[in-house]
Amino acid sequence: MWKGGNQEAVIEGSGGETGGPGSWGLQDAACHLARASLPIKFPWPLPLGSSALTVLLGALTSLFLWYCYRLGSQDMQALGAGSRAGGVSGIPDVCSQTGPRCPGDPGEGPRAEGLVSRRLRAYARRYSWAGMGRVRRAAQGGSGLTGGAGVMGIQRPGLLFLPDLPSSPFVPRDAQRHDVELLQSSFPAILRDFGAVSWDFSGTTPLPRGWSPPLAPGCYQLLLYQAGRCQPSNCRRCPGAYRALRGLRSFMSANTFGNAGFSVLLPGARLEGRCGPTNARVRCHLGLKIPPGCELVVGGEPQCWAEGHCLLVDDSFLHTVAHNGSPEDGPRVVFIVDLWHPNVAGAERQALDFVFAPDP
């Protein structure tokens, strides 16, 4: 055993060697077992190197346990959010205020982050990450999910931010030339459809069939597509607009980011600055009735609509819309369609359609 202050190990016992082969027999077994059961005492304090190693091992163990706890907590929170929401499209919305409000749009904040990440990974396991570099980086967290600060903090999509996607408040019309030309050529038919469903917008009578409750005082909408789902009754009443939508190549008609319909703003109405849910889309505004005094400010850049012409807006930028005209000027009316951002690739579109598919 270890002796008090002696640094050498001394084995007590009767005479004779214990290490050589054949030096002891069965009669010595009890003696050797007794010696083996003696407690071993180590010198105290331990050498400096051993003490530091013990502290390091303890710290690493604590960090590992803390990591496991955080990982489990995040998974449970995500599962809870998913069960409460019943799917992405059930999460409260943060929709663009420059056009039709979309109650089925995905929401912002950490509630949706775990659910979206899991759906993206499920898609990749079923298919592939090929061609989806931006979507993959978004699924890995960081600034990809629950938005991300963009240029000077004026681009803040509420749910999904695809990194390295070219961004500007207003997108050139040539970027979606086919769809822009189709909508502009359909201007007379879409304007006739609006005349068929229009009313006096006085607010003194119940809303006519098909019109949604106002977003704010003086702001009304009639949707043909809401959160990626066709509204059959409204589409039948607006055959020209519906026919134009069916001919578009980049309409986001298969996920909850996609909406289309008429947006009406009465004189004196104003919708304060908001940011849309994702930078993966642009909103195409076809001017139908544009009186004086109307303005649209996106990312600090002012613009205005023109009757019969399209304006492509990236609504993930902070934006405000107002009608500063007089009551005699009448309402501002635009037909708004959500299109894919021109730089979102086909594989990325398929993945996002899978993740943000409308509820059945």
Stockholm file with secondary structure:
# STOCKHOLM 1.0

chainA/1-360         MWKGGNQEAVIEGSGGETGGPGSWGLQDAACHLARASLPIKFPWPLPLGSSALTVLLGALTSLFLWYCYRLGSQDMQALGAGSRAGGVSGIPDVCSQTGPRCPGDPGEGPRAEGLVSRRLRAYARRYSWAGMGRVRRAAQGGSGLTGGAGVMGIQRPGLLFLPDLPSSPFVPRDAQRHDVELLQSSFPAILRDFGAVSWDFSGTTPLPRGWSPPLAPGCYQLLLYQAGRCQPSNCRRCPGAYRALRGLRSFMSANTFGNAGFSVLLPGARLEGRCGPTNARVRCHLGLKIPPGCELVVGGEPQCWAEGHCLLVDDSFLHTVAHNGSPEDGPRVVFIVDLWHPNVAGAERQALDFVFAPDP
#=GR chainA/1-360 SS CBCTTCCSBCCCCSSSCSSSTTSCCGGGHHHHHHHHTSCCCCCSSCCHHHHHHHHHHHHHHHHHHHHHHHHHHHHHHHHHHHHHHTSGGGSCCCCCSSSCCCTTSCCCSTTTHHHHHHHHHHHHHHSCCTTCHHHHHHHTCTTSBSCCCCGGGCBCCSSBCCTTCCCCSEECGGGGHHHHHHHHHTHHHHHHHHHHHCCCCCSSSCCCTTEEEEEETTEEEEEEEETTEECHHHHHHCHHHHHHHHTCSSBCTTSTTCCEEEEEECTTCEEEEECCSBSSEEEEEEEEECCTTEEEEETTEEECCCTTCEEEECTTBCEEEEECSCGGGCCEEEEEEEEECTTSCHHHHHHHHHHTCCCC
#=GC SS_cons         CBCTTCCSBCCCCSSSCSSSTTSCCGGGHHHHHHHHTSCCCCCSSCCHHHHHHHHHHHHHHHHHHHHHHHHHHHHHHHHHHHHHHTSGGGSCCCCCSSSCCCTTSCCCSTTTHHHHHHHHHHHHHHSCCTTCHHHHHHHTCTTSBSCCCCGGGCBCCSSBCCTTCCCCSEECGGGGHHHHHHHHHTHHHHHHHHHHHCCCCCSSSCCCTTEEEEEETTEEEEEEEETTEECHHHHHHCHHHHHHHHTCSSBCTTSTTCCEEEEEECTTCEEEEECCSBSSEEEEEEEEECCTTEEEEETTEEECCCTTCEEEECTTBCEEEEECSCGGGCCEEEEEEEEECTTSCHHHHHHHHHHTCCCC
//
